[in-house]
Amino acid sequence: MDIKQLTEGVERISQLYAEKFNIQRDSDWFVLKLQEELGELIQSYLMMTKRGRTKGRDENEIQQEFTDEVTDVFAHLLLLAHFYHIDLEKSLEKWLQWDKEKKINSTEIV
């Protein structure tokens, strides 16, 4: 599955969620929801690293919660990019360019 397919699936679920709970998904919502999910990720990270209350959860539950929160942040980042018509695959090429430049520079030195 590629980023576009993931985004389409996440977008469908987000639309259903918004309809079910009567949520207006506007520019503020996409950014603020991402921030909310980041906060939850930080909270689970603090639990996982033993710097926050575990709230009665065991290590496996905390690890699963951390995994779930990373996934939620990723999903909401996809939604934010989709809302603003950002082509993440194309935009990520700038990151991958570093690898290409490294290979070019290393062959020039040899």
Residue pairs with C-beta under 8 A, 6 or more apart in sequence:
2 89
3 78
3 88
3 89
4 89
6 78
7 78
7 79
7 81
7 82
7 88
10 75
10 78
10 79
10 82
11 78
11 79
11 82
14 25
14 75
14 79
15 25
17 23
18 24
18 25
23 29
25 83
27 83
30 76
30 79
30 80
30 83
31 80
33 76
33 79
34 73
34 76
34 77
34 79
34 80
37 69
37 72
37 73
37 76
38 73
40 69
40 72
41 66
41 69
41 70
41 72
41 73
43 52
43 69
44 62
44 65
44 66
44 68
44 69
45 66
45 69
46 52
47 53
47 54
47 55
47 57
47 62
47 65
47 66
48 62
48 63
48 66
54 62
57 65
78 88
81 88
